[in-house]
Amino acid sequence: MKQVLVIVLLLCAAVWTPMHAVAAERTPAFLQPEVLKAALQINLTEEQKPQFQQALTDFVNGRMEAFAKLMKKNNQTNISRKMKSRTNGLLKDMDKAMASFLTEEQMPAYENYREKLKDAL
C-alpha cells in the first residue's frame, strides 16, 4: 500500500510543478488525503501500479490541456460547463483504461476513488 502512495507522490511531483504555478494555494485533487486513501483501498498489484499511474497521468494531462485550450480562446462563455463536460469525458476514458487491468473485486474501490477524485476537482 505504501508503494502506491510513493507512486502517486512521484506522479504528483512530475505533474504538480506546472499546476503549482497556476494554483499555488490549492492542493491538486489527486493529492488530497481522501483521494489518496481511496487509491490505497484499490489494493493494486505490482503489475497494476504502472498502469494505474499511466491512466491517472493521462487524465491529469488531458485535463490540463483542455483547460489551456479553453483559456486560449477569447470571449468564451460557459467555461465552467465546458470544463466539466471535458472532465467527464476524460473520466470516462480513465474508466476504460482502468477497466482493462483492474479485477471485478477492485472495481468498487476504483469507483469510490473516481468519485473522491471528481469531488476534489
The first five atom37 places (N, CA, C, CB, O) and aatype in JSON, in Angstrom:
{
  "aatype": [12, 11, 5, 19, 10, 19, 9, 19, 10, 10, 10, 4, 0, 0, 19, 17, 16, 14, 12, 8, 0, 19, 0, 0, 6, 1, 16, 14, 0, 13, 10, 5, 14, 6, 19, 10, 11, 0, 0, 10, 5, 9, 2, 10, 16, 6, 6, 5, 11, 14, 5, 13, 5, 5, 0, 10, 16, 3, 13, 19, 2, 7, 1, 12, 6, 0, 13, 0, 11, 10, 12, 11, 11, 2, 2, 5, 16, 2, 9, 15, 1, 11, 12, 11, 15, 1, 16, 2, 7, 10, 10, 11, 3, 12, 3, 11, 0, 12, 0, 15, 13, 10, 16, 6, 6, 5, 12, 14, 0, 18, 6, 2, 18, 1, 6, 11, 10, 11, 3, 0, 10],
  "atom_mask": [
    [1, 1, 1, 1, 1],
    [1, 1, 1, 1, 1],
    [1, 1, 1, 1, 1],
    [1, 1, 1, 1, 1],
    [1, 1, 1, 1, 1],
    [1, 1, 1, 1, 1],
    [1, 1, 1, 1, 1],
    [1, 1, 1, 1, 1],
    [1, 1, 1, 1, 1],
    [1, 1, 1, 1, 1],
    [1, 1, 1, 1, 1],
    [1, 1, 1, 1, 1],
    [1, 1, 1, 1, 1],
    [1, 1, 1, 1, 1],
    [1, 1, 1, 1, 1],
    [1, 1, 1, 1, 1],
    [1, 1, 1, 1, 1],
    [1, 1, 1, 1, 1],
    [1, 1, 1, 1, 1],
    [1, 1, 1, 1, 1],
    [1, 1, 1, 1, 1],
    [1, 1, 1, 1, 1],
    [1, 1, 1, 1, 1],
    [1, 1, 1, 1, 1],
    [1, 1, 1, 1, 1],
    [1, 1, 1, 1, 1],
    [1, 1, 1, 1, 1],
    [1, 1, 1, 1, 1],
    [1, 1, 1, 1, 1],
    [1, 1, 1, 1, 1],
    [1, 1, 1, 1, 1],
    [1, 1, 1, 1, 1],
    [1, 1, 1, 1, 1],
    [1, 1, 1, 1, 1],
    [1, 1, 1, 1, 1],
    [1, 1, 1, 1, 1],
    [1, 1, 1, 1, 1],
    [1, 1, 1, 1, 1],
    [1, 1, 1, 1, 1],
    [1, 1, 1, 1, 1],
    [1, 1, 1, 1, 1],
    [1, 1, 1, 1, 1],
    [1, 1, 1, 1, 1],
    [1, 1, 1, 1, 1],
    [1, 1, 1, 1, 1],
    [1, 1, 1, 1, 1],
    [1, 1, 1, 1, 1],
    [1, 1, 1, 1, 1],
    [1, 1, 1, 1, 1],
    [1, 1, 1, 1, 1],
    [1, 1, 1, 1, 1],
    [1, 1, 1, 1, 1],
    [1, 1, 1, 1, 1],
    [1, 1, 1, 1, 1],
    [1, 1, 1, 1, 1],
    [1, 1, 1, 1, 1],
    [1, 1, 1, 1, 1],
    [1, 1, 1, 1, 1],
    [1, 1, 1, 1, 1],
    [1, 1, 1, 1, 1],
    [1, 1, 1, 1, 1],
    [1, 1, 1, 0, 1],
    [1, 1, 1, 1, 1],
    [1, 1, 1, 1, 1],
    [1, 1, 1, 1, 1],
    [1, 1, 1, 1, 1],
    [1, 1, 1, 1, 1],
    [1, 1, 1, 1, 1],
    [1, 1, 1, 1, 1],
    [1, 1, 1, 1, 1],
    [1, 1, 1, 1, 1],
    [1, 1, 1, 1, 1],
    [1, 1, 1, 1, 1],
    [1, 1, 1, 1, 1],
    [1, 1, 1, 1, 1],
    [1, 1, 1, 1, 1],
    [1, 1, 1, 1, 1],
    [1, 1, 1, 1, 1],
    [1, 1, 1, 1, 1],
    [1, 1, 1, 1, 1],
    [1, 1, 1, 1, 1],
    [1, 1, 1, 1, 1],
    [1, 1, 1, 1, 1],
    [1, 1, 1, 1, 1],
    [1, 1, 1, 1, 1],
    [1, 1, 1, 1, 1],
    [1, 1, 1, 1, 1],
    [1, 1, 1, 1, 1],
    [1, 1, 1, 0, 1],
    [1, 1, 1, 1, 1],
    [1, 1, 1, 1, 1],
    [1, 1, 1, 1, 1],
    [1, 1, 1, 1, 1],
    [1, 1, 1, 1, 1],
    [1, 1, 1, 1, 1],
    [1, 1, 1, 1, 1],
    [1, 1, 1, 1, 1],
    [1, 1, 1, 1, 1],
    [1, 1, 1, 1, 1],
    [1, 1, 1, 1, 1],
    [1, 1, 1, 1, 1],
    [1, 1, 1, 1, 1],
    [1, 1, 1, 1, 1],
    [1, 1, 1, 1, 1],
    [1, 1, 1, 1, 1],
    [1, 1, 1, 1, 1],
    [1, 1, 1, 1, 1],
    [1, 1, 1, 1, 1],
    [1, 1, 1, 1, 1],
    [1, 1, 1, 1, 1],
    [1, 1, 1, 1, 1],
    [1, 1, 1, 1, 1],
    [1, 1, 1, 1, 1],
    [1, 1, 1, 1, 1],
    [1, 1, 1, 1, 1],
    [1, 1, 1, 1, 1],
    [1, 1, 1, 1, 1],
    [1, 1, 1, 1, 1],
    [1, 1, 1, 1, 1],
    [1, 1, 1, 1, 1],
    [1, 1, 1, 1, 1]
  ],
  "atom_positions": [
    [[0.82, -1.19, 0.0], [0.0, 0.0, 0.0], [0.87, 1.26, 0.0], [-0.94, 0.0, 1.21], [0.57, 2.23, -0.69]],
    [[1.93, 1.23, 0.77], [2.8, 2.39, 0.81], [3.45, 2.65, -0.55], [3.88, 2.21, 1.87], [3.76, 3.79, -0.9]],
    [[3.64, 1.56, -1.31], [4.24, 1.72, -2.63], [3.32, 2.48, -3.57], [4.59, 0.35, -3.22], [3.79, 3.25, -4.41]],
    [[2.03, 2.28, -3.44], [1.07, 3.02, -4.26], [1.17, 4.5, -3.91], [-0.37, 2.5, -4.05], [1.15, 5.36, -4.79]],
    [[1.26, 4.78, -2.63], [1.39, 6.16, -2.19], [2.66, 6.79, -2.76], [1.39, 6.24, -0.66], [2.64, 7.94, -3.2]],
    [[3.75, 6.04, -2.75], [5.0, 6.54, -3.3], [4.86, 6.82, -4.79], [6.14, 5.53, -3.05], [5.33, 7.84, -5.29]],
    [[4.2, 5.9, -5.51], [3.98, 6.09, -6.94], [3.14, 7.33, -7.19], [3.31, 4.86, -7.57], [3.44, 8.14, -8.06]],
    [[2.09, 7.47, -6.42], [1.21, 8.63, -6.58], [1.97, 9.92, -6.27], [-0.03, 8.51, -5.66], [1.82, 10.92, -6.97]],
    [[2.79, 9.9, -5.24], [3.56, 11.09, -4.9], [4.59, 11.43, -5.97], [4.25, 10.9, -3.56], [4.82, 12.6, -6.26]],
    [[5.21, 10.4, -6.56], [6.15, 10.65, -7.65], [5.43, 11.25, -8.85], [6.87, 9.36, -8.06], [5.93, 12.18, -9.49]],
    [[4.26, 10.71, -9.15], [3.47, 11.25, -10.23], [3.11, 12.71, -9.94], [2.2, 10.42, -10.43], [3.17, 13.56, -10.83]],
    [[2.76, 12.97, -8.72], [2.38, 14.33, -8.32], [3.55, 15.3, -8.48], [1.89, 14.34, -6.88], [3.36, 16.44, -8.91]],
    [[4.73, 14.84, -8.15], [5.9, 15.71, -8.28], [6.1, 16.1, -9.73], [7.16, 15.01, -7.74], [6.48, 17.24, -10.03]],
    [[5.86, 15.16, -10.64], [6.03, 15.44, -12.06], [4.94, 16.35, -12.6], [6.06, 14.14, -12.84], [5.2, 17.19, -13.47]],
    [[3.73, 16.19, -12.11], [2.6, 16.94, -12.65], [2.32, 18.21, -11.86], [1.36, 16.07, -12.66], [1.88, 19.21, -12.44]],
    [[2.56, 18.2, -10.58], [2.16, 19.3, -9.71], [2.96, 20.56, -9.94], [2.28, 18.89, -8.28], [2.42, 21.66, -9.75]],
    [[4.22, 20.47, -10.35], [5.04, 21.65, -10.53], [4.39, 22.65, -11.47], [6.41, 21.25, -11.04], [4.27, 23.82, -11.11]],
    [[3.96, 22.25, -12.69], [3.28, 23.23, -13.55], [1.96, 23.69, -12.96], [3.05, 22.64, -14.93], [1.59, 24.86, -13.11]],
    [[1.24, 22.8, -12.3], [-0.04, 23.18, -11.72], [0.16, 24.15, -10.55], [-0.81, 21.94, -11.25], [-0.68, 25.01, -10.3]],
    [[1.27, 24.0, -9.85], [1.55, 24.84, -8.7], [1.62, 26.31, -9.1], [2.86, 24.42, -8.03], [1.19, 27.18, -8.35]],
    [[2.16, 26.58, -10.27], [2.27, 27.96, -10.72], [0.89, 28.56, -10.96], [3.1, 28.03, -11.99], [0.71, 29.77, -10.78]],
    [[-0.08, 27.75, -11.36], [-1.43, 28.23, -11.65], [-2.24, 28.4, -10.37], [-2.14, 27.28, -12.6], [-2.95, 29.39, -10.21]],
    [[-2.12, 27.43, -9.46], [-2.94, 27.45, -8.25], [-2.1, 27.09, -7.04], [-4.14, 26.49, -8.37], [-2.23, 26.0, -6.49]],
    [[-1.24, 28.0, -6.63], [-0.29, 27.73, -5.56], [-0.98, 27.45, -4.23], [0.65, 28.89, -5.4], [-0.45, 26.72, -3.4]],
    [[-2.16, 28.02, -4.02], [-2.81, 27.87, -2.73], [-3.64, 26.6, -2.6], [-3.68, 29.05, -2.47], [-4.13, 26.32, -1.51]],
    [[-3.8, 25.83, -3.66], [-4.67, 24.67, -3.63], [-3.89, 23.39, -3.92], [-5.81, 24.83, -4.62], [-3.11, 23.32, -4.87]],
    [[-4.12, 22.38, -3.09], [-3.51, 21.07, -3.31], [-4.22, 20.4, -4.48], [-3.58, 20.18, -2.02], [-5.45, 20.42, -4.54]],
    [[-3.48, 19.8, -5.43], [-4.13, 19.11, -6.54], [-5.09, 18.03, -6.03], [-3.08, 18.49, -7.47], [-4.87, 17.44, -4.97]],
    [[-6.12, 17.79, -6.79], [-7.17, 16.85, -6.38], [-6.62, 15.47, -6.05], [-8.21, 16.72, -7.47], [-7.03, 14.85, -5.07]],
    [[-5.68, 14.98, -6.87], [-5.18, 13.63, -6.67], [-4.23, 13.52, -5.48], [-4.49, 13.15, -7.91], [-3.8, 12.42, -5.15]],
    [[-3.9, 14.64, -4.84], [-3.06, 14.64, -3.63], [-3.85, 14.86, -2.36], [-1.99, 15.69, -3.75], [-3.28, 14.83, -1.27]],
    [[-5.13, 15.07, -2.48], [-5.94, 15.31, -1.28], [-6.03, 14.01, -0.48], [-7.36, 15.83, -1.67], [-6.13, 12.93, -1.05]],
    [[-6.01, 14.12, 0.84], [-5.96, 12.92, 1.69], [-7.04, 11.88, 1.41], [-6.06, 13.33, 3.12], [-6.75, 10.68, 1.37]],
    [[-8.27, 12.31, 1.2], [-9.34, 11.34, 0.97], [-9.17, 10.63, -0.38], [-10.7, 12.04, 1.02], [-9.57, 9.47, -0.52]],
    [[-8.59, 11.3, -1.35], [-8.33, 10.69, -2.66], [-7.18, 9.68, -2.54], [-7.98, 11.79, -3.72], [-7.26, 8.59, -3.1]],
    [[-6.14, 10.04, -1.81], [-5.02, 9.11, -1.61], [-5.46, 7.87, -0.84], [-3.88, 9.81, -0.86], [-5.05, 6.75, -1.17]],
    [[-6.29, 8.06, 0.17], [-6.8, 6.9, 0.93], [-7.61, 5.98, 0.02], [-7.66, 7.37, 2.12], [-7.48, 4.76, 0.09]],
    [[-8.43, 6.56, -0.81], [-9.25, 5.77, -1.73], [-8.37, 5.01, -2.73], [-10.25, 6.67, -2.48], [-8.68, 3.88, -3.1]],
    [[-7.27, 5.63, -3.16], [-6.35, 4.96, -4.08], [-5.72, 3.75, -3.41], [-5.25, 5.94, -4.56], [-5.57, 2.7, -4.04]],
    [[-5.36, 3.88, -2.16], [-4.75, 2.76, -1.44], [-5.73, 1.6, -1.26], [-4.25, 3.23, -0.07], [-5.32, 0.44, -1.21]],
    [[-7.01, 1.91, -1.16], [-8.03, 0.88, -0.95], [-8.28, 0.01, -2.19], [-9.33, 1.53, -0.53], [-8.94, -1.02, -2.1]],
    [[-7.75, 0.43, -3.34], [-7.9, -0.38, -4.55], [-7.04, -1.64, -4.46], [-7.51, 0.44, -5.81], [-7.34, -2.65, -5.11]],
    [[-5.98, -1.59, -3.65], [-5.07, -2.74, -3.48], [-4.49, -3.2, -4.81], [-5.81, -3.9, -2.81], [-4.68, -4.34, -5.22]],
    [[-3.77, -2.31, -5.45], [-3.15, -2.62, -6.74], [-2.01, -3.61, -6.58], [-2.65, -1.35, -7.4], [-1.3, -3.6, -5.57]],
    [[-1.85, -4.47, -7.57], [-0.7, -5.38, -7.61], [0.49, -4.62, -8.19], [-1.02, -6.67, -8.44], [0.34, -3.52, -8.71]],
    [[1.65, -5.22, -8.1], [2.85, -4.59, -8.67], [2.7, -4.36, -10.17], [4.1, -5.45, -8.39], [3.16, -3.35, -10.7]],
    [[2.05, -5.29, -10.85], [1.83, -5.14, -12.29], [0.86, -4.02, -12.62], [1.33, -6.44, -12.87], [0.97, -3.38, -13.66]],
    [[-0.09, -3.79, -11.73], [-1.13, -2.79, -11.99], [-0.67, -1.36, -11.67], [-2.36, -3.12, -11.17], [-1.21, -0.41, -12.23]],
    [[0.29, -1.22, -10.8], [0.7, 0.12, -10.36], [1.14, 1.03, -11.51], [1.82, 0.01, -9.36], [0.69, 2.17, -11.57]],
    [[2.0, 0.57, -12.43], [2.37, 1.47, -13.53], [1.19, 1.76, -14.47], [3.52, 0.87, -14.33], [1.11, 2.84, -15.05]],
    [[0.29, 0.81, -14.61], [-0.88, 1.03, -15.45], [-1.81, 2.08, -14.82], [-1.65, -0.29, -15.68], [-2.35, 2.94, -15.51]],
    [[-1.97, 1.99, -13.52], [-2.77, 2.97, -12.78], [-2.14, 4.35, -12.92], [-2.89, 2.57, -11.29], [-2.82, 5.34, -13.19]],
    [[-0.84, 4.4, -12.73], [-0.12, 5.67, -12.82], [-0.28, 6.28, -14.21], [1.38, 5.47, -12.5], [-0.5, 7.49, -14.34]],
    [[-0.19, 5.45, -15.25], [-0.33, 5.96, -16.62], [-1.74, 6.48, -16.87], [0.01, 4.87, -17.63], [-1.91, 7.54, -17.48]],
    [[-2.75, 5.74, -16.42], [-4.14, 6.17, -16.62], [-4.4, 7.5, -15.89], [-5.11, 5.09, -16.11], [-5.07, 8.38, -16.43]],
    [[-3.87, 7.64, -14.69], [-4.06, 8.88, -13.93], [-3.29, 10.02, -14.59], [-3.59, 8.71, -12.47], [-3.8, 11.14, -14.68]],
    [[-2.08, 9.75, -15.06], [-1.28, 10.77, -15.76], [-2.01, 11.25, -17.01], [0.12, 10.21, -16.13], [-2.07, 12.45, -17.28]],
    [[-2.57, 10.31, -17.78], [-3.31, 10.69, -18.98], [-4.5, 11.57, -18.63], [-3.79, 9.43, -19.73], [-4.78, 12.54, -19.34]],
    [[-5.19, 11.25, -17.55], [-6.34, 12.07, -17.12], [-5.88, 13.47, -16.74], [-7.06, 11.41, -15.93], [-6.46, 14.46, -17.2]],
    [[-4.86, 13.56, -15.9], [-4.38, 14.86, -15.43], [-3.87, 15.71, -16.59], [-3.28, 14.68, -14.37], [-4.2, 16.89, -16.71]],
    [[-3.06, 15.11, -17.45], [-2.53, 15.85, -18.6], [-3.64, 16.28, -19.55], [-1.51, 15.0, -19.35], [-3.63, 17.4, -20.06]],
    [[-4.6, 15.39, -19.78], [-5.72, 15.73, -20.65], [-6.54, 16.88, -20.09], [0.0, 0.0, 0.0], [-7.0, 17.74, -20.84]],
    [[-6.71, 16.88, -18.79], [-7.48, 17.96, -18.15], [-6.74, 19.29, -18.24], [-7.77, 17.61, -16.67], [-7.34, 20.33, -18.5]],
    [[-5.43, 19.25, -18.04], [-4.64, 20.48, -18.14], [-4.66, 21.01, -19.59], [-3.18, 20.24, -17.68], [-4.75, 22.21, -19.81]],
    [[-4.56, 20.11, -20.56], [-4.62, 20.51, -21.97], [-5.97, 21.11, -22.31], [-4.33, 19.32, -22.89], [-6.05, 22.13, -23.0]],
    [[-7.03, 20.5, -21.83], [-8.38, 21.01, -22.09], [-8.55, 22.4, -21.49], [-9.45, 20.05, -21.51], [-9.13, 23.29, -22.12]],
    [[-8.05, 22.59, -20.29], [-8.14, 23.9, -19.64], [-7.35, 24.94, -20.43], [-7.62, 23.82, -18.18], [-7.82, 26.05, -20.65]],
    [[-6.14, 24.57, -20.85], [-5.3, 25.5, -21.61], [-5.98, 25.9, -22.92], [-3.92, 24.88, -21.89], [-5.95, 27.06, -23.31]],
    [[-6.59, 24.94, -23.6], [-7.29, 25.24, -24.86], [-8.46, 26.18, -24.64], [-7.78, 23.95, -25.53], [-8.68, 27.11, -25.42]],
    [[-9.2, 25.95, -23.57], [-10.34, 26.83, -23.28], [-9.86, 28.24, -22.95], [-11.16, 26.28, -22.11], [-10.5, 29.22, -23.33]],
    [[-8.75, 28.35, -22.25], [-8.24, 29.67, -21.86], [-7.66, 30.43, -23.05], [-7.19, 29.52, -20.77], [-7.63, 31.66, -23.03]],
    [[-7.19, 29.73, -24.07], [-6.63, 30.39, -25.25], [-7.69, 31.12, -26.05], [-5.93, 29.38, -26.14], [-7.42, 32.14, -26.69]],
    [[-8.91, 30.59, -26.02], [-9.99, 31.2, -26.78], [-10.51, 32.42, -26.03], [-11.14, 30.18, -27.03], [-10.78, 32.36, -24.83]],
    [[-10.63, 33.51, -26.74], [-11.15, 34.73, -26.13], [-12.67, 34.73, -26.15], [-10.61, 35.98, -26.86], [-13.3, 34.08, -26.98]],
    [[-13.24, 35.46, -25.21], [-14.68, 35.64, -25.14], [-15.45, 34.32, -25.02], [-15.16, 36.39, -26.35], [-16.52, 34.17, -25.59]],
    [[-14.9, 33.39, -24.28], [-15.58, 32.12, -24.05], [-16.7, 32.31, -23.03], [-14.57, 31.04, -23.56], [-16.54, 33.0, -22.02]],
    [[-17.81, 31.71, -23.31], [-18.9, 31.69, -22.33], [-19.03, 30.27, -21.82], [-20.24, 32.19, -22.95], [-18.66, 29.32, -22.5]],
    [[-19.56, 30.14, -20.64], [-19.79, 28.84, -20.02], [-18.52, 27.99, -19.9], [-20.82, 28.08, -20.82], [-18.55, 26.78, -20.13]],
    [[-17.42, 28.63, -19.54], [-16.15, 27.9, -19.4], [-16.3, 26.8, -18.36], [-15.0, 28.86, -19.01], [-15.79, 25.69, -18.55]],
    [[-16.97, 27.08, -17.27], [-17.14, 26.09, -16.21], [-17.89, 24.86, -16.74], [-17.9, 26.71, -15.02], [-17.49, 23.73, -16.46]],
    [[-18.95, 25.08, -17.48], [-19.73, 23.98, -18.04], [-18.91, 23.19, -19.05], [-21.01, 24.51, -18.7], [-18.96, 21.96, -19.06]],
    [[-18.16, 23.88, -19.89], [-17.33, 23.21, -20.89], [-16.23, 22.4, -20.23], [-16.73, 24.24, -21.86], [-15.91, 21.29, -20.67]],
    [[-15.64, 22.94, -19.17], [-14.58, 22.22, -18.47], [-15.15, 20.99, -17.78], [-13.88, 23.14, -17.45], [-14.51, 19.93, -17.76]],
    [[-16.32, 21.11, -17.21], [-16.97, 19.96, -16.56], [-17.25, 18.87, -17.6], [-18.29, 20.39, -15.86], [-17.05, 17.69, -17.32]],
    [[-17.72, 19.27, -18.77], [-18.0, 18.31, -19.83], [-16.74, 17.59, -20.28], [-18.66, 19.02, -21.01], [-16.73, 16.38, -20.45]],
    [[-15.67, 18.35, -20.47], [-14.4, 17.74, -20.89], [-13.85, 16.83, -19.79], [-13.37, 18.83, -21.23], [-13.3, 15.77, -20.08]],
    [[-13.99, 17.25, -18.54], [-13.53, 16.43, -17.42], [-14.3, 15.11, -17.38], [-13.7, 17.18, -16.09], [-13.7, 14.06, -17.18]],
    [[-15.6, 15.16, -17.58], [-16.4, 13.93, -17.58], [-15.97, 12.99, -18.71], [-17.89, 14.27, -17.72], [-15.92, 11.78, -18.51]],
    [[-15.65, 13.54, -19.87], [-15.16, 12.72, -20.96], [-13.82, 12.07, -20.63], [0.0, 0.0, 0.0], [-13.6, 10.9, -20.94]],
    [[-12.95, 12.83, -19.99], [-11.64, 12.29, -19.59], [-11.8, 11.24, -18.49], [-10.72, 13.43, -19.1], [-11.05, 10.26, -18.46]],
    [[-12.76, 11.43, -17.6], [-13.02, 10.41, -16.58], [-13.51, 9.11, -17.22], [-14.05, 10.93, -15.56], [-13.14, 8.02, -16.77]],
    [[-14.34, 9.22, -18.25], [-14.8, 8.02, -18.95], [-13.63, 7.3, -19.61], [-15.87, 8.38, -20.0], [-13.56, 6.07, -19.6]],
    [[-12.72, 8.08, -20.19], [-11.52, 7.48, -20.78], [-10.69, 6.76, -19.72], [-10.66, 8.56, -21.48], [-10.17, 5.67, -19.95]],
    [[-10.58, 7.39, -18.55], [-9.82, 6.78, -17.46], [-10.54, 5.5, -16.99], [-9.65, 7.77, -16.29], [-9.88, 4.51, -16.66]],
    [[-11.86, 5.52, -16.95], [-12.62, 4.33, -16.57], [-12.29, 3.16, -17.5], [-14.13, 4.62, -16.6], [-12.07, 2.04, -17.05]],
    [[-12.26, 3.44, -18.8], [-11.96, 2.39, -19.78], [-10.56, 1.83, -19.56], [-12.1, 2.93, -21.21], [-10.34, 0.62, -19.6]],
    [[-9.61, 2.73, -19.33], [-8.23, 2.3, -19.11], [-8.13, 1.45, -17.85], [-7.29, 3.51, -19.0], [-7.48, 0.41, -17.85]],
    [[-8.78, 1.88, -16.78], [-8.73, 1.14, -15.51], [-9.44, -0.21, -15.64], [-9.37, 1.96, -14.38], [-8.97, -1.21, -15.09]],
    [[-10.54, -0.25, -16.35], [-11.29, -1.49, -16.51], [-10.49, -2.55, -17.26], [-12.61, -1.23, -17.23], [-10.76, -3.74, -17.14]],
    [[-9.51, -2.12, -18.02], [-8.72, -3.07, -18.8], [-7.74, -3.87, -17.94], [-7.96, -2.34, -19.88], [-7.26, -4.92, -18.37]],
    [[-7.44, -3.4, -16.72], [-6.49, -4.14, -15.89], [-6.94, -4.38, -14.45], [-5.2, -3.4, -15.86], [-6.34, -5.19, -13.75]],
    [[-7.98, -3.72, -14.0], [-8.47, -3.96, -12.65], [-9.4, -5.18, -12.64], [-9.22, -2.71, -12.11], [-10.07, -5.47, -13.62]],
    [[-9.41, -5.88, -11.52], [-10.29, -7.04, -11.38], [-11.68, -6.56, -10.97], [-9.72, -8.04, -10.32], [-11.88, -5.41, -10.59]],
    [[-12.64, -7.48, -11.07], [-14.0, -7.16, -10.65], [-14.05, -6.77, -9.18], [-14.94, -8.35, -10.91], [-14.83, -5.91, -8.78]],
    [[-13.21, -7.41, -8.38], [-13.16, -7.12, -6.94], [-12.61, -5.72, -6.67], [-12.32, -8.16, -6.22], [-12.96, -5.11, -5.66]],
    [[-11.76, -5.22, -7.56], [-11.15, -3.9, -7.37], [-12.04, -2.77, -7.89], [-9.8, -3.85, -8.06], [-11.87, -1.62, -7.49]],
    [[-12.96, -3.08, -8.76], [-13.76, -2.03, -9.39], [-14.57, -1.17, -8.41], [-14.69, -2.65, -10.38], [-14.61, 0.04, -8.58]],
    [[-15.21, -1.75, -7.39], [-15.93, -0.87, -6.45], [-14.99, 0.12, -5.75], [-16.65, -1.72, -5.4], [-15.35, 1.28, -5.54]],
    [[-13.79, -0.33, -5.39], [-12.83, 0.58, -4.75], [-12.37, 1.64, -5.74], [-11.62, -0.21, -4.2], [-12.18, 2.8, -5.37]],
    [[-12.19, 1.24, -7.01], [-11.81, 2.23, -8.03], [-12.93, 3.25, -8.21], [-11.5, 1.54, -9.38], [-12.66, 4.45, -8.3]],
    [[-14.19, 2.79, -8.26], [-15.31, 3.71, -8.43], [-15.39, 4.7, -7.26], [-16.63, 2.93, -8.54], [-15.73, 5.86, -7.46]],
    [[-15.08, 4.24, -6.07], [-15.01, 5.13, -4.92], [-13.88, 6.14, -5.11], [-14.8, 4.32, -3.61], [-14.06, 7.33, -4.86]],
    [[-12.72, 5.66, -5.57], [-11.58, 6.55, -5.84], [-11.97, 7.61, -6.87], [-10.37, 5.74, -6.35], [-11.68, 8.79, -6.7]],
    [[-12.64, 7.17, -7.94], [-13.03, 8.08, -9.01], [-13.97, 9.17, -8.48], [-13.7, 7.29, -10.15], [-13.82, 10.34, -8.84]],
    [[-14.91, 8.8, -7.64], [-15.84, 9.77, -7.08], [-15.12, 10.76, -6.15], [-16.96, 9.06, -6.31], [-15.41, 11.96, -6.17]],
    [[-14.19, 10.25, -5.35], [-13.42, 11.13, -4.47], [-12.59, 12.11, -5.31], [-12.5, 10.3, -3.53], [-12.51, 13.3, -4.99]],
    [[-11.98, 11.6, -6.38], [-11.18, 12.44, -7.25], [-12.06, 13.5, -7.91], [-10.46, 11.59, -8.32], [-11.71, 14.68, -7.94]],
    [[-13.2, 13.09, -8.44], [-14.13, 14.02, -9.1], [-14.61, 15.09, -8.13], [-15.34, 13.25, -9.7], [-14.69, 16.27, -8.48]],
    [[-14.94, 14.68, -6.91], [-15.39, 15.64, -5.9], [-14.31, 16.64, -5.53], [-15.84, 14.9, -4.67], [-14.61, 17.78, -5.19]],
    [[-13.06, 16.21, -5.61], [-11.95, 17.08, -5.21], [-11.52, 18.06, -6.31], [-10.76, 16.24, -4.81], [-10.75, 18.99, -6.05]],
    [[-12.03, 17.85, -7.52], [-11.64, 18.73, -8.63], [-12.27, 20.1, -8.51], [-12.03, 18.11, -9.96], [-12.05, 20.96, -9.36]]
  ]
}
